[in-house]
Amino acid sequence: IEGGGSLAEQAIRLEGWLDRVLRGIVATEGEGVALRVSIDANLPPVHGDTAALQLILRNLVENSLRHGDRTLIHVDVQARASDDGVVLHYRDDGKGFEGNPQDLGRLFLRGGSSRGTGVGLYLVRSLMERMGGKVQFSHAPGGGFATTLQFQRSRV
């Protein structure tokens, strides 16, 4: 998937699945993340690839841990129905990005003090676009990093 291989696109029901996957990622990444997940009931299934979506979520959590510059990062994830699918809001209370967040998602773009490779958020953008979705990176209100993922309603 990371190298541009084909996606196994299908209808994904985020209720239950999203919370389970995020908690698994946080458990794997170790201590340092306080996770809160809020998912609207009766979300429509979204169009996507479960492995790609897991990679997107893992990259967001890793980004928060790597760049948040805190001992404990609070991550808040909310999934809400939209007119044409589902909108997922991801927010952390870390240090945030010092530059223009609209520049994020470009291959090898890194902040001045970044310890990353500049690939993680590029993969988030690339995979969302390949699944027919959209991503927007921003500064979180009150500080931190925020991402909005827009998923299309499943066509199946």
Secondary structure, DSSP 8 states (H G I E B T S, - for coil): -TTS-----EEE-HHHHHHHHHHHHHHHH-SSEEEEEEE-TT---EEE-HHHHHHHHHHHHHHHHHHS-SSSEEEEEEEEEETTEEEEEEEE-S---SS-GGGTTSTT---TT--S-S-HHHHHHHHHHHTT-EEEEEE-TTSSEEEEEEEEB---
